[in-house]
Amino acid sequence: MKSAFVDTSFLASVVFNEPAGTAMAKTLRTYQALYASDLLVAELLAAAVRESVASSAVLPILHSIAIVVPDRSIESEIQEVLSHGYLRGADVWHLACALFVAGGDRSALSFLTRDAKQGRSAAALGLNAAQVR
């Protein structure tokens, strides 16, 4: 099954109809399973308020994604992400949650982001980094 972990930058482009959003929406449709950290919910709904977009316009896409809430500490994944260099805390959390989802088969999970630094970190961690601009 083709699976992807989606970060907020990627999904926001789709939800807010940014110029690259159409291509990103098409990319999302190529995956049978989509995952995101629970942080994405807060970030995307906060962005909706900032952009004066009704939450009812955001909720359908959120409901199409499996939200990851780790059932254990992911400190080891966080430490591994940070071993590749500094990232903002939110980016660390998204990547650590992606590692949690991927388990032992990291190359089977795509990591979708618009952030170049986060994409490079995802690739360094063995995830299938798919950065779309």
Stockholm file with secondary structure:
# STOCKHOLM 1.0

chainA/1-133         MKSAFVDTSFLASVVFNEPAGTAMAKTLRTYQALYASDLLVAELLAAAVRESVASSAVLPILHSIAIVVPDRSIESEIQEVLSHGYLRGADVWHLACALFVAGGDRSALSFLTRDAKQGRSAAALGLNAAQVR
#=GR chainA/1-133 SS CCEEEECHHHHHHHHTTCTTHHHHHHHHTTCSEEEEEHHHHHHHHHHHHHTTCCHHHHHHHHHTSEEECCSSCCHHHHHHHHTTCCCCHHHHHHHHHHHHHHTTCGGGEEEEESCHHHHHHHHHTTCEEEECC
#=GC SS_cons         CCEEEECHHHHHHHHTTCTTHHHHHHHHTTCSEEEEEHHHHHHHHHHHHHTTCCHHHHHHHHHTSEEECCSSCCHHHHHHHHTTCCCCHHHHHHHHHHHHHHTTCGGGEEEEESCHHHHHHHHHTTCEEEECC
//
